[in-house]
Amino acid sequence: MVQRCELTCRSDRELYFLGTLYGLHALVLLLGTFLAWETRKAAYDDVRAVRVDQVHYPELNDSKFIGLCIYNVALLSILAVVVTLTVDSSLNLRHLLNSTLVLLGTTVTQCLIFVPKVGDGNPQQCSARM
């Protein structure tokens, strides 16, 4: 006879640990938001040293997509916290849901950042290669 046994590590201070961990992740996300905002605003005219409102380099003007990525990561992180704290019935189910949320967040973020750049491309480079 085979008997299934699952061992989990629990502590009365588990919520403090998770709160600290999620708080650090939130700080990193806020730092990324700040840097994206400053990159969007930080176009300087080198000749006059006057601040202008728009980025002159289209390669740096990803603020809309970065905003969507931040929204995506924040939403999926909140969902992962809810899953972590509520699903206690099965360790496999909790791990499956958390892993799926992490992979979904990573994939959507990468697609939001890189697919528009690949889609735009440079038609002159493409025709020169052929």
Backbone hydrogen bonds in HBPLUS format (Angstrom, degrees):
<---DONOR---> <-ACCEPTOR-->    atom                        ^
c    i                          cat <-CA-CA->   ^        H-A-AA   ^      H-
h    n   atom  resd res      DA  || num        DHA   H-A  angle D-A-AA Bond
n    s   type  num  typ     dist DA aas  dist angle  dist       angle   num
A0014-GLU N   A0011-SER O   3.36 MM   3  5.09 157.8  2.42 104.2 102.9     1
A0016-TYR N   A0013-ARG O   3.17 MM   3  5.34 124.1  2.50  98.8 112.4     2
A0017-PHE N   A0013-ARG O   3.19 MM   4  6.55 158.0  2.24 151.7 157.3     3
A0018-LEU N   A0014-GLU O   2.92 MM   4  6.20 169.7  1.93 156.8 159.3     4
A0019-GLY N   A0015-LEU O   2.79 MM   4  5.81 154.4  1.86 140.9 149.0     5
A0020-THR N   A0016-TYR O   2.92 MM   4  6.07 156.8  1.98 145.0 150.8     6
A0021-LEU N   A0017-PHE O   2.93 MM   4  6.15 162.7  1.96 151.0 156.2     7
A0022-TYR N   A0018-LEU O   2.83 MM   4  5.97 169.6  1.84 154.0 156.8     8
A0023-GLY N   A0019-GLY O   2.83 MM   4  5.84 144.6  1.95 137.7 148.4     9
A0024-LEU N   A0020-THR O   2.96 MM   4  6.19 154.6  2.02 148.3 153.7    10
A0025-HIS N   A0021-LEU O   3.10 MM   4  6.40 155.7  2.16 144.9 151.8    11
A0026-ALA N   A0022-TYR O   2.89 MM   4  6.10 149.6  1.98 142.2 150.7    12
A0027-LEU N   A0023-GLY O   2.93 MM   4  6.23 149.6  2.03 144.9 153.1    13
A0028-VAL N   A0024-LEU O   3.03 MM   4  6.33 156.2  2.09 148.3 154.0    14
A0029-LEU N   A0025-HIS O   2.97 MM   4  6.22 154.5  2.04 145.3 152.5    15
A0030-LEU N   A0026-ALA O   2.85 MM   4  6.11 153.3  1.92 147.2 154.6    16
A0031-LEU N   A0027-LEU O   2.85 MM   4  6.08 151.2  1.94 145.7 153.9    17
A0032-GLY N   A0028-VAL O   2.94 MM   4  6.19 155.7  2.00 145.9 152.2    18
A0033-THR N   A0029-LEU O   2.94 MM   4  6.19 148.0  2.04 141.6 150.8    19
A0034-PHE N   A0030-LEU O   2.88 MM   4  6.12 158.3  1.93 147.6 153.2    20
A0035-LEU N   A0031-LEU O   2.91 MM   4  6.17 163.3  1.94 151.8 156.0    21
A0036-ALA N   A0032-GLY O   2.93 MM   4  6.08 155.5  1.99 144.3 151.1    22
A0037-TRP N   A0033-THR O   2.93 MM   4  6.13 155.3  2.00 147.5 154.5    23
A0038-GLU N   A0034-PHE O   2.87 MM   4  6.13 161.2  1.90 153.4 158.5    24
A0039-THR N   A0035-LEU O   2.89 MM   4  6.00 151.2  1.97 143.7 151.7    25
A0040-ARG N   A0036-ALA O   3.02 MM   4  6.18 149.1  2.12 140.0 148.1    26
A0041-LYS N   A0037-TRP O   3.05 MM   4  6.32 149.2  2.15 144.5 152.7    27
A0042-ALA N   A0038-GLU O   2.77 MM   4  5.56 131.2  2.01 142.7 154.8    28
A0043-ALA N   A0041-LYS O   3.01 MM   2  5.94 138.1  2.20  98.7  90.7    29
A0052-VAL N   A0043-ALA O   3.25 MM   9  5.94 172.1  2.26 172.3 169.9    30
A0045-ASP N   A0050-VAL O   3.24 MM   5  5.58 167.1  2.25 147.3 151.1    31
A0049-ALA N   A0045-ASP O   2.68 MM   4  5.16 137.9  1.85 152.9 163.6    32
A0060-LEU N   A0057-TYR O   3.00 MM   3  5.63 148.9  2.10 118.2 126.0    33
A0061-ASN N   A0058-PRO O   3.23 MM   3  5.04 148.6  2.34  95.5 104.6    34
A0066-ILE N   A0062-ASP O   2.83 MM   4  5.99 158.7  1.88 161.9 169.3    35
A0067-GLY N   A0063-SER O   2.91 MM   4  5.97 153.1  1.98 141.1 148.2    36
A0068-LEU N   A0064-LYS O   3.05 MM   4  6.36 151.7  2.13 142.6 150.1    37
A0069-CYS N   A0065-PHE O   2.90 MM   4  6.15 150.5  1.99 143.2 151.6    38
A0070-ILE N   A0066-ILE O   2.89 MM   4  6.14 157.6  1.94 150.3 155.9    39
A0071-TYR N   A0067-GLY O   2.99 MM   4  6.19 160.0  2.03 146.9 152.4    40
A0072-ASN N   A0068-LEU O   2.88 MM   4  6.03 157.9  1.93 144.4 151.0    41
A0073-VAL N   A0069-CYS O   2.85 MM   4  6.08 167.1  1.87 154.7 157.3    42
A0074-ALA N   A0070-ILE O   2.92 MM   4  6.01 162.9  1.95 148.5 153.8    43
A0075-LEU N   A0071-TYR O   2.94 MM   4  6.05 164.8  1.97 150.4 154.8    44
A0076-LEU N   A0072-ASN O   2.99 MM   4  6.14 168.8  2.00 153.0 156.3    45
A0077-SER N   A0073-VAL O   2.85 MM   4  5.87 145.8  1.96 142.8 152.6    46
A0078-ILE N   A0074-ALA O   3.02 MM   4  6.20 159.2  2.06 148.3 153.0    47
A0079-LEU N   A0075-LEU O   3.05 MM   4  6.29 155.6  2.11 144.1 151.3    48
A0080-ALA N   A0076-LEU O   2.88 MM   4  6.08 148.0  1.98 139.2 147.9    49
A0081-VAL N   A0077-SER O   2.93 MM   4  6.22 152.0  2.01 148.3 155.4    50
A0082-VAL N   A0078-ILE O   3.04 MM   4  6.31 160.5  2.07 148.3 153.2    51
A0083-VAL N   A0079-LEU O   2.94 MM   4  6.20 158.1  1.98 146.9 153.2    52
A0084-THR N   A0080-ALA O   2.84 MM   4  6.01 161.6  1.88 148.0 153.2    53
A0085-LEU N   A0081-VAL O   2.99 MM   4  6.16 157.0  2.04 150.6 156.0    54
A0086-THR N   A0082-VAL O   2.97 MM   4  5.96 137.9  2.15 145.4 155.7    55
A0087-VAL N   A0083-VAL O   3.06 MM   4  5.59 165.5  2.08 143.5 148.1    56
A0094-ARG N   A0090-SER O   3.11 MM   4  6.32 162.9  2.14 145.4 150.0    57
A0095-HIS N   A0091-LEU O   2.90 MM   4  6.06 162.5  1.93 150.2 155.1    58
A0096-LEU N   A0092-ASN O   2.85 MM   4  5.97 156.3  1.91 145.0 152.3    59
A0097-LEU N   A0093-LEU O   2.91 MM   4  6.10 164.7  1.93 152.8 156.2    60
A0098-ASN N   A0094-ARG O   2.97 MM   4  6.12 167.8  1.99 150.7 154.4    61
A0099-SER N   A0095-HIS O   2.89 MM   4  5.92 162.2  1.92 147.4 153.0    62
A0100-THR N   A0096-LEU O   2.94 MM   4  6.02 156.4  1.99 144.7 151.6    63
A0101-LEU N   A0097-LEU O   2.97 MM   4  6.18 157.5  2.02 148.0 153.9    64
A0102-VAL N   A0098-ASN O   2.98 MM   4  6.21 156.9  2.03 149.0 155.1    65
A0103-LEU N   A0099-SER O   2.92 MM   4  6.10 169.5  1.93 153.3 156.2    66
A0104-LEU N   A0100-THR O   2.84 MM   4  5.91 156.7  1.89 146.9 154.1    67
A0105-GLY N   A0101-LEU O   2.93 MM   4  6.01 161.9  1.97 144.0 149.1    68
A0106-THR N   A0102-VAL O   2.96 MM   4  6.14 162.5  1.99 151.1 155.9    69
A0107-THR N   A0103-LEU O   2.93 MM   4  5.99 165.3  1.95 147.8 152.2    70
A0108-VAL N   A0104-LEU O   2.94 MM   4  6.01 169.3  1.95 152.5 155.9    71
A0109-THR N   A0105-GLY O   3.01 MM   4  6.02 157.9  2.06 142.4 149.0    72
A0110-GLN N   A0106-THR O   2.98 MM   4  6.16 165.8  2.00 150.7 154.5    73
A0111-CYS N   A0107-THR O   2.93 MM   4  6.10 159.7  1.97 149.3 155.5    74
A0112-LEU N   A0108-VAL O   2.86 MM   4  6.03 158.0  1.91 149.2 155.1    75
A0113-ILE N   A0109-THR O   3.10 MM   4  6.28 149.8  2.19 147.5 154.9    76
A0114-PHE N   A0110-GLN O   2.94 MM   4  5.99 170.8  1.95 154.6 157.5    77
A0115-VAL N   A0111-CYS O   3.02 MM   4  5.20 152.1  2.10 129.9 138.6    78
A0118-VAL N   A0114-PHE O   3.00 MM   4  6.24 157.8  2.05 157.4 163.9    79
A0119-GLY N   A0115-VAL O   2.81 MM   4  5.90 157.0  1.86 152.0 159.2    80
A0120-ASP N   A0116-PRO O   3.00 MM   4  6.12 149.4  2.10 140.1 146.7    81
A0121-GLY N   A0117-LYS O   3.17 MM   4  6.26 174.9  2.17 148.0 148.6    82
A0125-GLN N   A0122-ASN O   3.06 MM   3  5.46 122.9  2.40 108.7 122.0    83
A0126-CYS N   A0122-ASN O   3.14 MM   4  6.47 159.0  2.19 154.3 160.8    84
A0127-SER N   A0123-PRO O   3.01 MM   4  6.18 160.9  2.05 147.7 151.9    85
A0128-ALA N   A0124-GLN O   3.06 MM   4  6.12 143.0  2.20 138.5 148.4    86
A0129-ARG N   A0125-GLN O   3.19 MM   4  6.38 141.7  2.34 144.3 152.3    87
